[in-house]
Amino acid sequence: MSRVLIVGAGLTGSLCACLLRREMQNKVQIVVWDKARGSGGRMSTSRPPDPSSHSADLGAQYITATSAYAQSHHSFYSELLSSGVLQPLDSLVEGLKQREGSKDYMTPLGMCSVVKHFLSESGADLFFEHHVTGLYRRGASWEVQRKVGGSETFDAVVLTMPVPQILQLQGDLGHNVVFSFPWAAKYVTDNPCICYVAADSRKRNADVPGHGPSLVVHTSVPFGLEHLEKDKEDVQPIILQELHKLLPGLPQPISIKCQKWRYSQVLTSVPDCPGQMTVLDRPLLICGGDAFSHSNFDGCVESALSMLSVLKASL
C-alpha cells in the first residue's frame, strides 16, 4: 500500500484527499498534515470559548457558483447541497454584484464544514500542529521533516500550502521558479534606490531544472552614499521594498545576501599614470588597478599590461 502525504488541511488538500480515496479505494494510505490546530485553511471558522456565542467565518464568507462552474462542477455542488453543508444565500449582502446566471451559497455550520465534509469522506489520517520544514529524497521515497518531532517517509507528497511557504522548505525540493519578465537584465532610471536588476542565471544561460534562479540588484550611487554608514540589516528591507515595487509578482527569496561595496567603481582616476604607479624602484613596489586607468574590463587589462612592462624591465 502506497503512503501519500497531503500537506495542508484546507479546501484543496481535503478535496484532493477525498478524490484520491474515491479513485484508489484501499490501495493508498492517505495522511494529511497541517501546521494549524484545526482544519479549514482560508476557509476556517472560529469557535469562541463561550458556548453561548456564535462562531465566525474568518476567511471565505460565501461561495459563488457561476453558470459555467455550476454545470462543470455540478457533482460537487449537488453533493454539498444534498448533505446540507451548503444552502442558498438568501440574506442581503449590500454591494454584492450579481453576475447573470450565478448562485451564492452559505454554510450553516461555517465555511470549515465544507473542508470537514471532504476530509471525512477521504478517511485520511489527520494530524494537526505538524509543521513541515523539509523534504529529502530517499531513493523512491520522500523523507518529510517536521518542525517538532521526527521525520516520516512517504511514497508521494502533495503540497497545498501557499507558495511562499513552499519556497521556504529545505531539502531536495528543487524550486522551479520562473521569472515572469522577459529580460535577463535591466537598467532602471526612475527609481531612487535601484539602478540595475539582473536575472543572473538567465544572463549566463545557466538556468538548470530543479535549481532556483538568482536575482542581482544594484543600488544607485546616491542611495549608496546616503546609506553608506548604516548596517546592512537596516538597508536590506528598503531595497526589497523598492524591488517589489518594480517587480510586484516576485516570489519570496529563499536566501538573501546584502553586499556593501564601500569602494566601488572609480569615478576619477589618478592623473598622469599610464596604468600603474611605480612607488619604489629598489626593491620594486608598484600600484595598479582601475584607479590608475579607467574603471572597466579594458582599463584593468591596460593596467596589468603596464605593470607587466615595468616588472619585466626591473626583473
N, C-alpha and C positions, 0 to 999 in steps of 0.2 A: 504494500500500500504506500503510495506516494504521500509525503508530508508537504503541504502547501501553507506558507505563512502569508497572511494579508496584514499589512501594517496600516492601521487607520480604521477605526470603527465609526466612520461617517457613512453618508449615503452610498458613495461609490464602493467603499470596501464591503459594506453589508450586502449590497445588491450583487456584487461580484461573488461573494461567498454563497449567496442563495442560488445564483445561476449555476455556479460550479457544482454545487450539491445536486441540483436537479439534472444536470447533464451527466455527471460522473457517478452519481449514487454513492455506493460504499467503496469505490475504487480509490478514494482520496481521504486523507485526514486533513481537515481544514482547521487552521489555527488563526485567530485574529488577535493582534496586539494593538493596544492604544496607550499612549502616554498619559492620557487624562484619567480621571476617576470614574468616568462613565461614558456611554456611547453617545453618538449624535454628531460630533464634529461641529460643523457650522449649522447643523440642524438640531442643536442641543436645546433642552428645556430645563430651566432651573426650578428645583423643588425647594421651597422655603422650609426652614426648620419648624415653623409654626404650622401645624396641620390644618388650621382654620384659614390659612392664607392660600390664595390661588398661585399656581405655577405660572411661569412666563417663558415664552419662546425668546431666546437670546439672539439667534441668528435669523434664519429664514422665517418669514412671517406667514406666508401662504404660498400655494403652488398654482401657477397659471399654466393651463394646457392650451396651446394654440390648436387651431383646427387640424394642422398637419400632424402634430405630435399626438393629438387625441386619437388620430387614426393609426399612425405607425406604432405607437406605444399603447394601443388600446388594452392589451392584456394586462399591463401593469396597473393602469388606472382602474380597470374593471376589478382586478384583484383587491386593490386597496379600498375601493368603494364598497364592494360586497362584504369585506371583513370589518367595515365600519371605521377603518383608520382614516379615510378621507370622507369629507362631507362638503357639499356645495357651500361656498362663502356667500351668505345672504346678508350679512351686516354691511352697513355703509362704510366704505373706505373713501373718504373725501380726497379728491385729487387723483384718484386712480384712473388712468387712461385705458379704457377698454378697447381691445382690438377685435375687429369683426371675426366672429366665429370662435373666440377664445372663451374658456371657462376657468373660473377661480375656485380653488378648494382650500378648506382649512382642516385642521386636525383637532378633533375634540379633546384628545389626550395629550396634545402638544406635538410639535414637529418631530421630536425624537421618537415618537411612536412609529413613524414610517421606518426609521432605521431599525428599531427593535423588532418590527414585524419581519423584515428580511433576515436579520440575524437569527431570529427564532426559527425561521424556515430553513436556514442553512445548516442548523445543527452543529455549528462551529464551536470549537473550544475557545472561549472568550476570556482574555486576560487584560485587566486594566493596570495602569501605572507600570507599563512595560515600555520604556523609552529606548528605542533603537538608536545606537550610536555608530555602528559599523557593520559592513558586510564583507566577508572574506571568502574567496573561492577555495574550496577543499575538494579537488577532483571534480566530480559531477554534482557536488552539493554546495550549499551556501552555509557558512558559519555566521550566525547573526548574533552580534553582541548587544547587550543592554547596558544602560547607564548604571543600574543597580542589579546585581545578580549575575549569574553565569551566562554563557552563550549556549545556543542550541543550533542544531543542524537541520536544514530543510532541503527538499528536492527542488522547490521553486519558491520564489519570493515575489509578492506583489506590493508595490509601494504606492499608497494613495494619499500620503500627506502632501502639504503644499511644497512646491518646487524649491523654495529657499531652504526648507528643512532637508530635502533630498540632497541638495548640494553640500550640506554640512556633514553628511555621513562620511565616515572614514572607511578605508579599506580598498577593495578592488572593484568599486562600482563603475569606474570609468565614465566620468561625466561628459557626455557628448553635447556640450553646449555649442550652439552655432550662432554667431553674431548675426543680427538681422540686417545690419548695414552692409553695403556692397564694397566699400573701400577697405584697403589694407592699412592706410594711414591718412591722416587729415590734419591740415593746419587750421587752427581756429583763430579768427580775427576779432570776434565780437564778444569775447569772454574776459572778464577782469582777472581770472585766475589761470585758466588753461590756454596754452598756445598750440599744443600738438598732442594728438592721440594716435596710437598705432596698435592694431591687432597684430602683435608681434609674430605669432606663429603663422598667421596668414601672409604677412610680409615676407617671411623667409620660406614660404611654401612648405611649412613644417607641420601642418595640421595632420594629426595622427588619430584614427578612431580609438576611442577609449581614453584619450588624454584631453583634459580641459584646456581651452585656449588661454593665451595670456594677453593682457592689455597693458600698454605702457602709456603713461600720461606725463607730459612735461608742463610745468607751470611757466608763466611768463616771467621775464626779468623783474618788472616792477613788483609782482607778487612775491617773488623770491627775496628781494631786498627788504620788503615790508615785514616778512616773517622770518628773516634770517636767524634771529637770536631766539626764536620760540622753539619749544620742544616739538619734535615730530608728532608726538601723540596728540598735541593740540591742533596742529595744522592739518593732519590727515583727514579729519571729518569735514573740514572746509572744502578740501579738494574733492572728496567723494560726493559732497552735496552738489558742487558745480558740475561734476561729471554726470550725475543722474539728471541734471537739467539738460545737458547736451544729449544724453542717451537714456531717455526715460525707461526704455524697456530692458535695460541691462540687468542680468541676474546678479544675485548677491555673490561676491567673490568667496572662494574657498580660503584664500590667504592673501595677505597684502604686505608688501614691503615698501616703506616710505624712505626714499633716499634723499638726503640733503647734500647738494653739491655746493659746498662753501666756495670752492674755486672751480669755476666752470669755463666757458669759452672766453678766449682773450679778446677784449674789445680794442685795446691799443697795445701793439707790440713794442718791444724795446727798440728805440730808433738806432739806425746805422749798424745793425747786427745782421749779417747775411746768414741767418740760420743758427748761429752759435755765438758764444762769447767766451774767449779764452781768458780765464781769470789769472792763471799762473802757468808759465812755461815749464819750470823745473821745480818740483815734479808737476806733471801736466794736470791741470784742472780746467774742465770745460763745462759750461752751462748750455743746455739746448732745450728744444721743445717748441711748441707753437707760440710761446711768448716771444720767441726770437725770429718768428717768420709770420705766419698767419694761421688762424685757428680753423683748419680743416685737414683732411687727409693729406693733400699735396703739400701743405705747409709743414706737416710732420716729416714727410719724405724729404723735403728740401733741407730741413734741419738735420736729419740723420745723415744725408749726403755731405753736408757741410762739416759735421763733426767727424765723419769718416776721413775727409780730406785732411783735417788737422791732425787726427790720430796717426795716419799713415806718414805724414811729414815728420812727426815727432818720434815715432817708434821705429 
